[in-house]
Amino acid sequence: MRKTSESFFGPAVALLGATAFGLCMIMMYHSLTGSHLIGCSSGSSCDSVLGSSWSMLFGLVPVSALAGGLYLAVALCGLMLKEMKEFFWFLIFASCAILVSSAWFICLMEFRLHAICPYCMATHSVGIVLSLLILIHFFGELRSNPKYAAMAIGAGVASAVVLIAVQLCTTPSARFETGRSSEALPQFMAEDEVPIIGNPDADITIELMFDYRCTHCRTMHGWLKELVADRAIASDPSKD
């Protein structure tokens, strides 16, 4: 029975790890490009989560990229576990890190963002199943090696706690959330004090508050460039 479970365990870990990795890459693509995903249109709960500041680390690195790297490593370990059984200590470490971080991000969606992203929940669900599978499979080894088990579990939990601490310390709080402003909103500056696209003396001007980390702002920037070009052609057809 043990040999049968061994033969299926490695491929199962590889399959679940690869599935979670693929989902992370989809979310990372959305975070970096601002492109719409299936079922993740503007204003949806999915877009609210993936477009929030909590989806990025230091405002630059998508959290999904870090998770994707870990899931890829787990998938590769699953494929090579039969030849190199010592990889199981890394799998213990990774499973604990995944469990704690998954719980953290689920709590963020539920209690902070008040929105549930289907892609995130699918990834966390796969990660939780994967982690429990690993811990249950190696339960005997953990009991027989309590010292190393404590080190691997402690390292996994500690790495997730460090991620949570970094996010809490570096993620800026939203000025406007759930219909209320947490502090005074900035006043508009004089037109000659901010960057300008087009003619500053035009009959129609648009004032835009822009955040380069916001996917909606990046999309709007492209639309404004097209709008300026279209109005230039309309006012002077010779530019077409």
C-alpha positions as CSV (number, residue, x, y, z in Angstrom):
1,M,0.0,0.0,0.0
2,R,2.9,2.3,0.9
3,K,4.6,1.7,-2.5
4,T,1.3,2.4,-4.3
5,S,0.9,5.7,-2.5
6,E,4.5,6.6,-3.2
7,S,4.0,6.0,-7.0
8,F,1.1,8.4,-7.1
9,F,2.4,11.0,-4.6
10,G,5.1,12.5,-6.7
11,P,3.0,13.0,-9.8
12,A,0.1,14.4,-7.7
13,V,2.4,17.0,-6.1
14,A,3.9,17.9,-9.5
15,L,0.4,18.3,-11.0
16,L,-1.0,20.4,-8.2
17,G,2.2,22.5,-8.1
18,A,2.1,23.1,-11.8
19,T,-1.6,24.0,-11.7
20,A,-1.0,26.6,-9.0
21,F,2.1,27.9,-10.9
22,G,-0.1,28.4,-14.0
23,L,-2.7,30.4,-12.1
24,C,0.0,32.5,-10.5
25,M,1.5,33.3,-13.9
26,I,-2.0,34.4,-15.2
27,M,-2.4,36.7,-12.2
28,M,1.2,38.1,-12.6
29,Y,0.5,38.9,-16.2
30,H,-2.6,40.8,-15.2
31,S,-0.7,42.7,-12.5
32,L,2.1,43.7,-14.8
33,T,0.1,44.6,-17.9
34,G,-3.3,45.6,-16.6
35,S,-5.0,43.4,-19.2
36,H,-8.4,42.0,-18.6
37,L,-8.8,38.3,-17.7
38,I,-11.8,36.2,-18.3
39,G,-14.4,37.1,-15.6
40,C,-12.1,39.8,-14.3
41,S,-13.4,43.0,-16.0
42,S,-13.1,46.5,-14.6
43,G,-15.1,47.0,-11.4
44,S,-15.4,43.2,-10.7
45,S,-14.3,41.7,-7.4
46,C,-11.5,40.0,-9.2
47,D,-10.2,43.3,-10.5
48,S,-10.5,44.9,-7.1
49,V,-8.2,42.3,-5.6
50,L,-5.6,42.0,-8.4
51,G,-5.6,45.8,-8.9
52,S,-5.1,46.6,-5.2
53,S,-1.8,47.6,-3.6
54,W,-1.9,44.4,-1.6
55,S,-1.2,42.4,-4.8
56,M,2.3,44.0,-5.1
57,L,5.3,43.9,-2.8
58,F,7.0,47.3,-2.4
59,G,4.7,48.5,-5.1
60,L,6.9,46.8,-7.7
61,V,6.9,43.0,-7.4
62,P,3.7,41.0,-7.9
63,V,3.0,38.7,-5.0
64,S,1.9,36.2,-7.5
65,A,5.4,36.1,-8.9
66,L,6.8,35.0,-5.5
67,A,4.1,32.4,-5.1
68,G,4.6,31.2,-8.6
69,G,8.3,30.6,-8.0
70,L,7.5,28.5,-4.8
71,Y,4.9,26.4,-6.6
72,L,7.3,25.8,-9.5
73,A,9.9,24.6,-7.1
74,V,7.4,22.3,-5.4
75,A,6.3,20.9,-8.7
76,L,9.9,20.1,-9.7
77,C,10.5,18.4,-6.4
78,G,7.5,16.3,-6.9
79,L,8.9,15.1,-10.2
80,M,12.4,14.3,-8.8
81,L,11.3,13.0,-5.4
82,K,11.7,9.4,-6.3
83,E,15.4,9.9,-7.2
84,M,16.2,12.4,-4.4
85,K,14.0,11.7,-1.3
86,E,15.8,14.4,0.7
87,F,13.6,16.9,-1.1
88,F,10.8,16.1,1.2
89,W,12.2,18.5,3.8
90,F,11.8,21.3,1.3
91,L,8.3,20.2,0.6
92,I,7.5,20.4,4.4
93,F,8.9,23.9,4.5
94,A,7.0,24.9,1.4
95,S,3.7,23.4,2.5
96,C,3.8,25.3,5.8
97,A,4.7,28.6,4.1
98,I,1.8,28.0,1.6
99,L,-0.7,27.3,4.3
100,V,0.0,30.4,6.4
101,S,0.3,32.7,3.4
102,S,-2.9,31.3,1.9
103,A,-4.8,32.0,5.2
104,W,-3.4,35.5,5.2
105,F,-4.5,36.4,1.7
106,I,-7.9,34.9,2.2
107,C,-8.3,37.0,5.3
108,L,-7.2,40.1,3.3
109,M,-9.8,39.5,0.6
110,E,-12.6,38.9,3.2
111,F,-11.9,41.5,5.8
112,R,-9.8,44.2,4.1
113,L,-10.7,44.3,0.5
114,H,-14.2,42.9,0.9
115,A,-13.9,41.2,-2.5
116,I,-13.2,37.6,-3.6
117,C,-11.0,37.0,-6.6
118,P,-11.8,33.6,-8.3
119,Y,-8.3,33.2,-9.6
120,C,-6.8,33.9,-6.1
121,M,-9.3,31.5,-4.4
122,A,-8.5,28.8,-6.9
123,T,-4.8,29.2,-6.4
124,H,-5.2,29.2,-2.6
125,S,-7.5,26.1,-2.7
126,V,-5.0,24.2,-4.8
127,G,-2.2,25.3,-2.5
128,I,-4.1,24.2,0.7
129,V,-4.9,20.8,-0.8
130,L,-1.3,20.4,-2.0
131,S,0.1,21.4,1.5
132,L,-2.2,19.0,3.4
133,L,-1.3,16.2,1.0
134,I,2.4,16.7,1.7
135,L,2.0,16.9,5.4
136,I,-0.2,13.9,5.7
137,H,2.0,11.8,3.4
138,F,5.2,12.6,5.4
139,F,3.5,12.5,8.8
140,G,5.4,9.4,9.8
141,E,8.8,11.0,8.9
142,L,7.9,14.1,10.9
143,R,7.1,12.1,14.0
144,S,10.4,10.1,13.7
145,N,12.5,13.2,13.2
146,P,11.0,15.8,15.6
147,K,14.1,18.1,15.5
148,Y,14.3,18.4,11.7
149,A,10.5,18.6,11.5
150,A,10.4,21.5,13.9
151,M,13.1,23.3,11.9
152,A,11.3,22.8,8.5
153,I,7.9,23.7,9.9
154,G,9.3,26.7,11.8
155,A,11.2,28.0,8.7
156,G,8.1,27.7,6.5
157,V,5.9,29.5,9.0
158,A,8.6,32.2,9.6
159,S,9.0,32.9,5.9
160,A,5.2,33.5,5.6
161,V,5.2,35.7,8.7
162,V,8.1,37.8,7.2
163,L,6.0,38.2,4.0
164,I,3.0,39.3,6.0
165,A,5.1,41.8,8.1
166,V,6.7,43.3,5.0
167,Q,3.3,43.8,3.4
168,L,1.9,45.4,6.6
169,C,4.9,47.8,6.8
170,T,5.2,48.7,3.2
171,T,1.7,48.6,1.6
172,P,0.2,52.1,1.5
173,S,-3.3,52.5,2.9
174,A,-6.0,53.6,0.5
175,R,-7.2,57.1,0.8
176,F,-10.6,56.2,-0.4
177,E,-12.2,52.9,0.4
178,T,-15.8,51.5,0.7
179,G,-17.4,54.9,0.1
180,R,-15.4,56.9,2.7
181,S,-12.2,58.9,2.7
182,S,-9.8,58.0,5.4
183,E,-8.1,61.4,5.2
184,A,-8.3,64.7,3.3
185,L,-8.0,64.2,-0.5
186,P,-5.3,66.2,-2.2
187,Q,-6.3,69.5,-3.8
188,F,-5.9,70.0,-7.6
189,M,-2.7,71.9,-8.4
190,A,-2.3,74.7,-10.8
191,E,-2.1,73.6,-14.5
192,D,1.4,75.2,-14.8
193,E,2.7,73.1,-11.9
194,V,2.0,69.6,-13.3
195,P,3.0,67.7,-16.4
196,I,0.8,68.5,-19.4
197,I,0.0,66.6,-22.5
198,G,-1.2,68.7,-25.4
199,N,-2.0,72.5,-25.6
200,P,-2.4,74.0,-22.1
201,D,-4.6,76.8,-23.6
202,A,-7.1,74.3,-25.2
203,D,-10.8,74.9,-24.7
204,I,-11.2,71.4,-23.0
205,T,-8.7,70.2,-20.4
206,I,-8.8,67.0,-18.3
207,E,-7.2,66.9,-14.9
208,L,-6.0,63.4,-13.9
209,M,-4.8,62.0,-10.6
210,F,-2.4,59.2,-11.6
211,D,-0.8,56.3,-9.8
212,Y,1.6,54.3,-11.9
213,R,0.9,51.2,-9.7
214,C,-2.8,51.3,-10.6
215,T,-3.9,49.1,-13.5
216,H,-6.8,51.4,-14.2
217,C,-4.5,54.5,-14.4
218,R,-2.2,52.8,-16.8
219,T,-5.2,51.9,-19.0
220,M,-6.5,55.5,-18.8
221,H,-3.1,56.9,-19.8
222,G,-3.3,55.0,-23.1
223,W,-6.8,56.3,-23.7
224,L,-5.7,59.9,-23.1
225,K,-2.9,59.6,-25.6
226,E,-5.3,58.3,-28.2
227,L,-7.8,61.1,-27.3
228,V,-5.2,63.8,-27.7
229,A,-4.1,62.4,-31.1
230,D,-7.7,62.2,-32.3
231,R,-8.5,65.8,-31.4
232,A,-5.3,67.0,-33.0
233,I,-6.4,65.3,-36.2
234,A,-9.9,66.7,-35.9
235,S,-8.6,70.2,-35.5
236,D,-6.0,69.9,-38.3
237,P,-7.0,67.1,-40.9
238,S,-3.6,67.6,-42.6
239,K,-2.0,65.8,-39.6
240,D,-3.8,62.6,-40.6
